[in-house]
Amino acid sequence: MFFRNKKTGLVWEVVDEDHIKRLQNDDDYEEVKEEKEQSKQTPKKSPTKKG
């Protein structure tokens, strides 16, 4: 399961059942759907020569 820290915005994958239960009862964390890595980055264009 994935949890987001509401104060920092960081998302953590948690697999330990006791830890999951603790975070579900903590108001500082919210369960989120699995976030895919941002592998689709816009390619940087190289500067064009003028003249």
N, C-alpha and C positions, 0 to 999 in steps of 0.2 A: 504494500500500500504506500501511497505517496501522501506526505503531509507538508503543508506550507506554514511556516512561521509567520504569523500575521504582523509581527513587529518588524522583521527583517526582510520578508518576502522570499527567503530561501526555501527551496523545496527539497525534502529528504525522502529517500526510499527507506521504509522501515519494514523489516521482516519478522522481528521478534514479537510474538503474540502479546506478551506482557507490556512491552513498550507501546504497541499499537493501542491497547486498552487505555494506557495512561494518557496518550496523546488525544484519544477520542474524548476523554473527560476533561481535557485542558482547554480553556477558552482562548489561549494564545496560539492554538494550532487548528488548522482546518484540513479535512481530507480533500484531496484533489485527484482528478483523473490522471492517469499516466501521461506525463508530458514528454513529447518526442523531442529529441535533440534538434537544435536549429542547424541542420547540416546544409540547408539551402541558403547560402549566403550570396549576396550579389557580388559577382566578380568585379574586381577593381580594374578600371580601364587605364591603360598606360597613356601617358601624355602624348599628344600628337605633335609632330614637328611642324613648325610654321616656316614658310618661306620657300 
